[in-house]
Amino acid sequence: MTHEFIRLIKVARSKKKQKSKCVLASIVYLDGSSYRKPGVRMLIDENGSTTGAVSGGCVENEICRRSASVFETGEAKIITYDGRYRLGCEGILYILIEPFDVPDDLYNAFLEHIEARKHFRLDSYFKKEDEAVGGLGSVLSLDINNIYKFSENKIINEENQLFTQHYHPRFKLLIIGAEHDAVKLCSMASLIGWEVTVVSSMKDPKSLSDFPGATRVLAENPDTADLSDSDLQTAIVLMNHNYALDLQYLIKLHNLQFCYLGLLGSSRRWERLQDEILNYVPDVSLTFFEKVYSPAGLNIGSETPEEIALSILSEILCITRDKSPSSLRNLNNNFVSRIE
């Protein structure tokens, strides 16, 4: 979600430079079920161009049509969209549409905040009424000294209902290794909005052009690589295809912060590596070993580099979101039980 909001801020800033006004549409409440949940947002400029989406494609045209009054008056409003008969989602969406102005001070402070990998919060005030106006809008809080309203000339009534969304730093993937399979993993991770850093070797350095979607591509050796900027929003995958290099990097990584460490190779290979790590670092913590997944990935029958990348990314998502892999059809077996 963080990467989506970053994109909206950047596009809105670009539109402002072009003298084009924008509004922000946000799902702030949901009665029932829907394709996407509260917190998803889309940007609309005064020419009707959109960035992002709040559904599978059915609601967006309605939002664009009903945003016309917000462009005219500059006043935020709430609209509802009943998807029970049109979307098949069995839910009513409450959508806040508000002016979205990104001045210099907001934009610069926001980028600095993101670069520093800090959390931020968005508070949206709304009413559960269709075409409701008055005291509505959102407040972006970076910290106690950086709080911004998107429409400065409108008063927000804090007695209205509140939807709060907390944003984590953008999720990072650190790929150590630069072979063909690493290219596929990088490309797919960037598609889901992750910030990707690739570490190649100094003997065979790579560049950004070799890894579409990467934020950084470094050429390092285990003893020179500075990986200290990893944090609990960082997943690491070792793809060196080299036992000695993997061992050196594992020793380097053992006391750093991360949420997941994936390692290619067999279970027997990982057992050997564990023994060697204990020889070099006798006091290595049990927590480190618990965060290592080897062989990396879910058992989905992967064969090609693309399928292996999908398997690894799926495992990372399961781990970071505390989910056990299962089919969505198993969440509700009412239909199956009726036909048995």
N, C-alpha and C positions, 0 to 999 in steps of 0.2 A: 504493500500500500504506500510505503514511503516514496518509492521511486515514481509512482503515479502522481503524487502530489508535487514532487520536485518538477516533473515535466509540465504540470499545469502552471506552476509559478513561472517557469522559464518561457513558456509560450505566451502567457499573459503579459509578461514584461516585453517580449518582442512585439506583441500587438500594440502595446502602449506607445512604443517608439514609432509605430506606423500610424499613430493617431486613431487607432481603432479601439472602441470600447469593448469590454468583455463582461459577461456574467458567469457566475459559478453556480452549477446545479448540484446539490448534494442530497442523497437519501439520508434523512435524519431519523426516520421512524418507519417501522414495518409492522403491520397487522397481518399475521399469517406467514406464508413462506414466499420466497422470491428467488430468482436466479442469482442475484447478488444482494448483499446485506447492507445495512446502514453503515455509512462511512465511505461509500464509493461516490466519486465526483466526476463531473464533466465540465468542460469549458465551452462557451459559445461566444463567438464574436458578433458584432453588429451586422456582418455580412452573411451570417448563418453558418459559417464554418465551425466545426466542432473538434474538440480534442478530448479523447477518453470516452467512456461510456458508462452508463449506470444499469444496463440490462443487456440482454442478448440482442438488442436492436429494435425492440418494439416500442419502447417508451421515448426514445430520443427525439423523434419527430414531434411528439406531443409537447415535450419540454421546450423545444425550439420555438414552436408556435406560441406557447403561453409565456415565453420569456420576453415577448415584445413589449409588454407594459413595463417591465423592469428597465429596459433600455430607455423607454420614454420618460418615466417618472424618477428613475434612480432609487426607487424604494423596493426593498426586498419583499418577497411574498412566499407563501407556502401554497403548493398545489398538491392534489392527491391524484393517484392513478390506480384504478381498480383493475388488477390483473386477473381476477378470478374468472372472467368471461372472455378475456382477450389474450392473456399470456399463458393461461393454464398453470399459473404459479400459486393460486389460492391465497393471494395476499393483496393488501392495499398499501401502496407506497406513499409516504409523505415526503415531498421533495422541496427543499429550500432553494429558491432562486434569488441570487443577490448580486449586486454590482461587485466586480472583482478588479480593484485597482491595485497595481503593484508599483508604488513609488520607489525612488532610488534607495531611501534609507531602509525600507523593508527588504528590498531585493538583496542589497549588500549584506545586511545583518543575517538574512536567511542563508545565503551562500556560505558565509563564515561559520555559521552554526552547523551546517551540514558537513562542511570540510572538517570541523572539529569532532564530528561523530557524536553529537549530543542529541538527546531526546527533545521533542517539542510536542505541544498540545494544541488542539483546535476545539474551541467551544462554540457550538451552534445553537442559537436560541430560536425557538419555533413555537407554533401553535398547531394543534391537531384539528385544523379546519381547512377546507378547500378555499383557495383564493384569499386567504387571510393575509393582512398586512398590519404593520404597526409594531415597532420595537423588535423587529426580527433581524438576524444577521449573525455573522461569525467573528470570533476573536482569536487571533493566532498568538500563542504565548511561547516565545523562545526561552525566556527566563524572566525574572522579576523586573529586569530593566528593559526588556524588549517585548512589548505587547502591542499588537496592531489590530485595528478594525479595518475590514476591507472597504467599508464605506464610511469615511470619517465624518461626513456631514449628517449622518443619521444616528439617532439615539437608540441604543439597544436596551430593551426592557428585560432586566435580569429576573423578573418574576415569571417570564414565559418559561415554557418547558425547555430543558437543556439536553443536548446530545454532546458528549465529550469523547474525543478520539485522541488517544495517545500514540505518537509515532516513534518508533525505534530508529536508530541509525540504519541507513541502507545496509542490507545484508551483503556480506562480502564472501567471495569464494577465492581462495588462494590455491592455484594449481601449480604444483612443483613438478616440472617435466614438460617437455615441449614436442612430443611426438604427435603423430596424426590423431590419435584418440583424444589427446588434450585439446586439439583444435575443436573437435566436435563438442566436448564438454563445455568449453569456453563459449562457443556460439549459442548453445542451448541455454546455458545459465544466464547469458545476457538477455535472451528473449523473455525470461521471466523477471527481469528487472534487477538482477544481482550485479554488484560491482565486482569485476573479475580482474585479478592480478595473476599473471603467468610468470614463473621463474624458469628460465632456460639456463643452459650451462654456458660458461665462458668459452668453452671449446667450440660450441655450436650456437652462437647467439642468434636470437630471433628478434623481430620487430613487431610493432602494432599491426603492420600490414599482413603479417603471418597469422594473426589471431583476431578475426573480425569480432567485434563486440567487447574486446578487452579494454580495461581502463589503463592498465600499465603492463608492459612486458619488460622484464628485467633479465639481465645476463649475470648470473652469480654462481659462486661455489658455496658449498655448505658453510665454510668457515668465514665467508665474507658477507653472506646474505643477511640483511637486517630485516627480520620478520617481527620485530617487537610491537608493531602497530596492530597486531591481531587482537581481537577481543571476543566477547561472548556472542557477538553477532557475526562471527567468522567461522566458515567451514574450510577445511584444508583437505586436499586430495593429492597424495603422492603418486605420480605417474612416470617415474624415472625409468622403469624397466631395468633397474640396476640395483642389485642387492646392497652393495657397499654405499652407494649414494643414499638409498633409503635409510640405512642404519645411521649415517651421519646426520641426516635431516631429522630423524626421530629423536636422536640425542639432543639436537639443537632445540627441538620443539617441546621437550618434555615439561618445561616450566613456564610455558607461555599460555595465554588464555585463548580458548577457542571452544566451539560447541560440538565439533565433529571433526574426526580425522579419518579419512578413508585411505585404504592402502590396497593397491592391486596385488594379485598373487594368491597363492593357495593358503589354506589354514596352516599347513605344515611350515611354510615359509615364515608366516607370522610367529609361530611358536619359536622358531630359531632366532628371529629378530628379538623377541622378548628376552630370551636368555642372554643375548649379547648386550642388550640395553642394560640389563641388571648387572652385567660385569663392569660396564663403563660408569653407570649411575646407580649404585646400590640403593640409594635413598629415594629413587623415583617413586612417585605416589601412585597408589592404586587408582585414583581418579583419572590419571593420565591413561592407563591401560583401558579403563572403562569407556573412554571416549574414542578409542580406536576401533574401527570397523574394517575387518579384513577376513575374507575378500570384501571389498567395498561394493555396495549395491544390494537391491532387493532381488530375490529369486523370481524373475519374470521370464526366464528363458532367453536372456539377452545373448546375441551372437555378434552383431555388427558393432562398430564403434558408436554409432548413433544410439543403438539400443542399450549399450553399456552405459552411455552418458545418461540416458533416461532412467535407467535403474539406479544410478548413483544419486542423481538429483531427487528422485522419489524417496530414497532412503533419507537423505538430508532433510527433506520436508517432514517426513514422519518423525524423525528424531527431534527436530527443532519445534514441532507443534504437538509433541507428545501424543502421537497417534500410532495405532497398530494397523498395519496394512490389512485392508478388507475391502470387499466389493460393496459399493453403495446400495446395491439391491438387498443386501443383508440387513440394512437398517430398518427395513419395513417389509415383512414377509406376508402381509395381509393378502395380497393378490395371489401369491403362490398357495397359501393355505386354502383359499377359496376354490382353487381348481383341482386340488388334490382329492 
